[in-house]
């Protein structure tokens, strides 16, 4: 039987239209260049991300890695490690501060930048005002951390607490210090008021990459770039939910559902549309009634009904076909617990000649008795 091709196309066409609508909505809700990743993340390629700085260090031959674990759980060799917390989003805990103090005191080097940077160092005091327009800050103290970088530009959209003693100001403008460093134990801790010098949109400015290289030091050290405080965790979903992957999975799920529906549609039995048979019992009855009506003969209908009733009674009682109606009525009344007189009147041939009004009632009575005999065991 041919399949209705136009109906089969409704599902895939509808699915394609829905995917197109979802894609358009996703494009509108996510402006070009907005990855949804926090500032400072080495995954982010947005202007305030640090992907360019991370990849540049990697290209220069540094052994650089990302960390997705809490700071207290890290197992590091401090003397051979540089830990970078670039504009951390999550606040520092007391365990974080203690771990960093032990790390720096044991010979590690720490670079922490951004609005919450001082909280990781402890002892924060006055606030550095937000620098909403780019300002130049000059080197204020001779140090290997400022070598070859006489000035640095910085932008910040938040007021940043700055660490107190023993941190010394390396860059400032007389009103605020934006880069500080301290020697703690055998290690070095470095604080930047903002992450802007190593943002993707500013890393190539004069002195910015050099400032980062001075902070990181020689290539013999392993650079650990913290992503835990950017909300990145060990689970794949914690990273994937900031990417277009959820939309991709939703669309793949929709395509899979459509494919399954098409598979089932083609494999299930194809049923033809039900068409009522022209030889149905009801149509037969209506046809016969119409013939009797057109012929104007109620007698024939009464004769047919009586003949059927008599045949059923003979089959049920087992009497001979030439038995008289009274004996047949008596035997059937006992077997089917019917009124003998009613059976006798129904079997009486004299009723066949009744008028049309009486003939209809007679035919109905004979049919009702036939139904009782047929249902009870005729």
Secondary structure as GFF3:
##gff-version 3
##sequence-region A 1 378
A	DSSP	alpha_helix	5	29	.	.	.	ID=ss1
A	DSSP	alpha_helix	51	59	.	.	.	ID=ss2
A	DSSP	beta_strand	63	67	.	.	.	ID=ss3
A	DSSP	three_ten_helix	71	73	.	.	.	ID=ss4
A	DSSP	three_ten_helix	78	80	.	.	.	ID=ss5
A	DSSP	beta_strand	81	86	.	.	.	ID=ss6
A	DSSP	alpha_helix	94	105	.	.	.	ID=ss7
A	DSSP	beta_strand	109	113	.	.	.	ID=ss8
A	DSSP	three_ten_helix	117	120	.	.	.	ID=ss9
A	DSSP	beta_strand	124	128	.	.	.	ID=ss10
A	DSSP	beta_strand	135	139	.	.	.	ID=ss11
A	DSSP	three_ten_helix	144	146	.	.	.	ID=ss12
A	DSSP	beta_strand	151	154	.	.	.	ID=ss13
A	DSSP	beta_strand	160	163	.	.	.	ID=ss14
A	DSSP	beta_strand	168	172	.	.	.	ID=ss15
A	DSSP	beta_strand	177	184	.	.	.	ID=ss16
A	DSSP	beta_strand	187	192	.	.	.	ID=ss17
A	DSSP	three_ten_helix	196	198	.	.	.	ID=ss18
A	DSSP	alpha_helix	208	216	.	.	.	ID=ss19
A	DSSP	beta_strand	222	226	.	.	.	ID=ss20
A	DSSP	three_ten_helix	228	230	.	.	.	ID=ss21
A	DSSP	alpha_helix	236	240	.	.	.	ID=ss22
A	DSSP	alpha_helix	245	267	.	.	.	ID=ss23
A	DSSP	alpha_helix	281	295	.	.	.	ID=ss24
A	DSSP	alpha_helix	298	317	.	.	.	ID=ss25
A	DSSP	alpha_helix	325	336	.	.	.	ID=ss26
A	DSSP	alpha_helix	340	347	.	.	.	ID=ss27
A	DSSP	three_ten_helix	349	353	.	.	.	ID=ss28
A	DSSP	alpha_helix	356	376	.	.	.	ID=ss29
###
